[in-house]
Amino acid sequence: MLRPRVQRELTCHTCGTSLVLMQTGGPTYRWQCPKQCLPAIDTGVPIGEHLNDLQPDAPGIVEFNASHFFPPMTKSRVATAKVFMAQILYHFIECTWGGCYNSLYSNVLVPHLDAPEILDYVLRSPVVHDTDGTVAGKSGAKLYPELRHRLHGVTSQRIRTYLVENFPQNSP
C-alpha cells in the first residue's frame, strides 16, 4: 500500500529543508525547521486535539482541496484544517477551479483561518507572484489585490489585524 504524501510540502524559507510538524514541547501543533533557521510556525491548535487522517487520491497524494472540507465539519476536521492551513492556502492561491476556490474560501478560510504566523509564512513564499498591484508588507510578505480582498473577508480579527499592521498603506 502506498503511504500518502501531501500535495505541497512546507519548506524552510531560509535553508529549503522540509518543515516538521511538532507535536511535543509546546501547547500547540507547530511547523518547525529541523535546523531551527526560523521560529516555529504556530498553528494555534492544542496538541491534545485529535486530527483526522485525510484520504489520498489514486496516486497516493493528499491534495488540500475542497473535497476534504465540506460542512458540517467535525471538531477534529476543523483542527486538521487549521494544522494544515498553510497547505490549504497554497492550494487556494494556486487553484484554477472556481468551485474548489470558492468552497475553500467559504468553508475553511472565512470561518477557520486564524493563525497570522501561517498566513505570513505563505505570503512570504514564492506562491505569491509579482504582478500588477502586488505589494510587499513589513515582514516581506506579498499580497495582490484579489487575495487581499478575500483575506479581509475572514472572520478572525487576528488575521485582519495582521493585514492592517503588515500592509498599512493597502488597508481597505
Solvent accessible surface area in square Angstrom, and as a share of the most:
residue,aa,sasa,rsa
1,M,242,1.08
2,L,119,0.59
3,R,210,0.77
4,P,62,0.39
5,R,147,0.53
6,V,56,0.32
7,Q,74,0.33
8,R,78,0.28
9,E,105,0.47
10,L,3,0.02
11,T,53,0.31
12,C,3,0.02
13,H,61,0.27
14,T,92,0.53
15,C,52,0.31
16,G,47,0.46
17,T,36,0.21
18,S,41,0.26
19,L,14,0.07
20,V,69,0.40
21,L,34,0.17
22,M,54,0.24
23,Q,99,0.44
24,T,96,0.56
25,G,81,0.78
26,G,28,0.27
27,P,115,0.73
28,T,23,0.13
29,Y,13,0.05
30,R,41,0.15
31,W,20,0.07
32,Q,32,0.14
33,C,2,0.01
34,P,79,0.50
35,K,135,0.57
36,Q,129,0.57
37,C,52,0.31
38,L,43,0.21
39,P,115,0.72
40,A,34,0.27
41,I,14,0.07
42,D,53,0.28
43,T,1,0.00
44,G,41,0.39
45,V,4,0.02
46,P,68,0.43
47,I,46,0.23
48,G,79,0.76
49,E,41,0.18
50,H,128,0.57
51,L,36,0.18
52,N,38,0.19
53,D,123,0.64
54,L,19,0.09
55,Q,128,0.57
56,P,46,0.29
57,D,71,0.37
58,A,102,0.79
59,P,81,0.51
60,G,5,0.05
61,I,48,0.24
62,V,9,0.05
63,E,56,0.25
64,F,2,0.01
65,N,34,0.17
66,A,5,0.04
67,S,75,0.48
68,H,29,0.13
69,F,1,0.01
70,F,126,0.52
71,P,85,0.53
72,P,134,0.84
73,M,35,0.16
74,T,88,0.51
75,K,152,0.64
76,S,20,0.13
77,R,53,0.20
78,V,29,0.17
79,A,6,0.05
80,T,0,0.00
81,A,0,0.00
82,K,47,0.20
83,V,0,0.00
84,F,34,0.14
85,M,3,0.01
86,A,0,0.00
87,Q,4,0.02
88,I,0,0.00
89,L,0,0.00
90,Y,10,0.04
91,H,18,0.08
92,F,1,0.00
93,I,25,0.13
94,E,85,0.38
95,C,24,0.14
96,T,139,0.81
97,W,174,0.61
98,G,40,0.38
99,G,40,0.39
100,C,4,0.03
101,Y,40,0.15
102,N,71,0.36
103,S,21,0.14
104,L,1,0.00
105,Y,33,0.12
106,S,67,0.43
107,N,31,0.16
108,V,0,0.00
109,L,0,0.00
110,V,38,0.22
111,P,64,0.40
112,H,35,0.16
113,L,1,0.00
114,D,42,0.22
115,A,6,0.04
116,P,21,0.13
117,E,73,0.33
118,I,1,0.00
119,L,1,0.01
120,D,21,0.11
121,Y,2,0.01
122,V,0,0.00
123,L,0,0.00
124,R,82,0.30
125,S,3,0.02
126,P,111,0.69
127,V,8,0.04
128,V,1,0.00
129,H,122,0.55
130,D,110,0.57
131,T,85,0.49
132,D,143,0.74
133,G,45,0.44
134,T,26,0.15
135,V,43,0.25
136,A,65,0.51
137,G,12,0.11
138,K,156,0.66
139,S,53,0.34
140,G,44,0.42
141,A,0,0.00
142,K,48,0.21
143,L,2,0.01
144,Y,51,0.19
145,P,61,0.39
146,E,82,0.37
147,L,1,0.01
148,R,69,0.25
149,H,128,0.57
150,R,42,0.15
151,L,1,0.00
152,H,35,0.16
153,G,39,0.38
154,V,1,0.01
155,T,91,0.53
156,S,17,0.11
157,Q,109,0.48
158,R,127,0.46
159,I,0,0.00
160,R,73,0.27
161,T,51,0.29
162,Y,28,0.10
163,L,2,0.01
164,V,72,0.41
165,E,107,0.48
166,N,10,0.05
167,F,2,0.01
168,P,63,0.40
169,Q,124,0.55
170,N,24,0.12
171,S,43,0.27
172,P,128,0.80
